[in-house]
Amino acid sequence: MNFREAVAAASTESQSLNFSYSPRNRSDILGNETLFHIPLIALTIILLARSQAKPKRNDIGMLVGQCFEQSIASFKGSTQELGWSANLRVRTIKALTFLEDAGMVVVNKHNSRIDAAEPGKKFIDKVMSEESHLCVALLTIKRSYRNICKERDIEAKLDEI
């Protein structure tokens, strides 16, 4: 049987296509309350502060938003600019304040860069050594932050030309 015969047979035998659709329960999509969950934001801040390119305190809300946009499935390709979310920025400041009070991160007073303190480094290293969904999510966020930093470097070089 060739393609034309198959189409002809299908059109004479059936007038409709029956199928059952059951929406998948997507566990990888985060809702607003989960996305703006302060512990997730705090882990992201420690992760960014642990990297070589230390984020500035003034940019941390925007960077967390951009990292979430690029690494979380529900925001990839979205028209929303998560980095500009006031709710996310407020919760980012709360998370940063908590991390400073807990001694997990230190903000350099001279250049406003956030650096992971020793307890923060140990904590994030422990989380990253586990084989879990959280570890995979943090590795994706880490890659997104690295890409954002590289993109900024390239834009700065292009602006010099």
Secondary structure, DSSP 4 states (H G I P E B T S, - for coil): --HHHHHHHHHHH-SS----------SS---HHHHT-HHHHHHHHHHHHHSSSPPBGGGHHHHHHHHHHHHSGGGTT-SS-GGG-HHHHHHHHHHHHHHHHTTSEEE-TTT-BEEE-HHHHHHHHHHHHS-SHHHHHHHHHHHHHHHHHHHHHHHHHHHH-
